[in-house]
Amino acid sequence: MTRYIFITGGVVSSLGKGLASAALGALLQARGYRVRLCKLDPYLNVDPGTMSPFQHGEVYVTDDGAETDLDLGHYERFTGVPARARDNTTAGQMYLSVLQKERRGDYLGATIQVIPHITNEIKSFMAEKDSTADFVLVEVGGTVGDIESLPFLEAIRQFGNELGPQRSLYIHVTLLPYISTAGELKTKPTQHSVKELMSVGIRPSILLCRADRAIEEEERRKIALFCNLDVENVIPALDVSTIYEVPLTYHREGLDRQVMAHFGIRDIPNLDLSIWERIVKRIKDPEGEVKIAIVGKYTNLADSYKSLNEALVHGGIANNVKVRLKFIESEIFEREGTAPHLEDVHGILVPGGFGERGTEGKIRAVQFARENKVPYFGICFGMQMAVIEAARNLCGLKGASSTEFGPCSEPVVGLMTEWVKGNALESRQEEADKGGTMRLGSYPALLGKGSLAAQAYGAQAIQERHRHRYEVNITYKDQLEKAGLLFSGLSPDGKLPEIVERTDHPWFLGVQFHPELKSKPFEPHPLFTAFIGAALKQSRLV
Ligand code: GLN
């Protein structure tokens, strides 16, 4: 029997509903259950793929090639369950699909309305989830009270009602702001938020109350009284120093126990959470520290590199060191040079990116890493920059560039117009739609024997997730290899370069895919483990 837990948010956005859902997922797994997490996003974009990282943060890519909300990254990092395309939907997707059906004539002349057509579409999205899952956790994006959320709230109300209370549970995440002049945490916004939810017919059974300090019993009682709840179901969710502590603190406050109680399932005393205890201990009590420069364009919004930041933390866990990140806006190198900013770091990472702005600075960062033998990790765009740098500075191809920035005399990185997907050929034209048309999702690559990459993976064949439109031009392979840039990973047909590395450098690697998407705290990605390991060695040299 699959049970559904719906998670909504109130008072303000950014309360960490995604993390809360992911942590609850992990706690249910610790109790031996199979979980599936999914997210309903109320905005009208069909997916976040075309949204600016400044607006939406990172775009998380699934194995099956969907561009999804970054909360799916949290779900996967906490539960290890690979996210799928159908674990995230948006109002845009729901409307698009209803309107396509309307055009096809599927509704046989009916008047198409938000209720029931859009809500039914949302309900069938939820109903088709993993039938093998014991619990499906459905997070509703946005904040209760938003106009956009209404069809989603109506859909979870109807769906929960159809399932009945034995198979459904509503959890509401709220905020208790601290008012310094009064010297207390305020419960009123939470009361109002619950009222708002009740006005659309949803009565939450558990409240997760975010606060920056301890919530007094008195306040919990007050909330319980006004929101029709048992005081045990008013659960404090205090700020923590690392996100991996969230499962432990929620458990301590009784979240999973109360979830079990709601469903009438017997509690397990002394739940084994040692996996999370070990992770938190490693993070809080490291043996050393390395400093990594992230040279990018979206550096002032931490959410744009969410998975990357986490994968670096995981690399630190694997090496028992703290990873200190130094975000550098690449354009600064074009004005001030690299040395003053990069001299003190133990590793340089150029992450994924789009568009020409800031690329000259990124290329300079690659040059600095190569010449000064500082460990370099180029991810997607960062690999393309490494190839352009070698072409220009080592092969004498002054006009080397990417056609992403316009026509050039030496297109060492060019638009991909066809590639093999499974047994079929995918092709794209220059003027294709921008949404959902990149080379997306999991693709295999074969690694060169004895290469740095093969050593790190301890394997010859790998599968990694991609999100790119341009690709290193294989026709430059021989020239670049002569200059010491080895093509150590290729697509199985040998046409698409997947990994490059330097043979004359302690650790210099560029990958066309996004390894950060698959890293987990309990299973750090081998390339991040190796990169932080190399940075640790570097830190002992300087
Ligand atoms: N802009 C580059 C491309 O489309 C790199 C993309 C990325 O870094 N994800 O190929």
Boltz pocket constraint, residues with backbone or C-beta under 6 A from the ligand:
constraints:
  - pocket:
      binder: B
      contacts: [[A, 351], [A, 352], [A, 353], [A, 354], [A, 355], [A, 379], [A, 380], [A, 381], [A, 382], [A, 404], [A, 467], [A, 468], [A, 469], [A, 470], [A, 471]]
      max_distance: 6.0
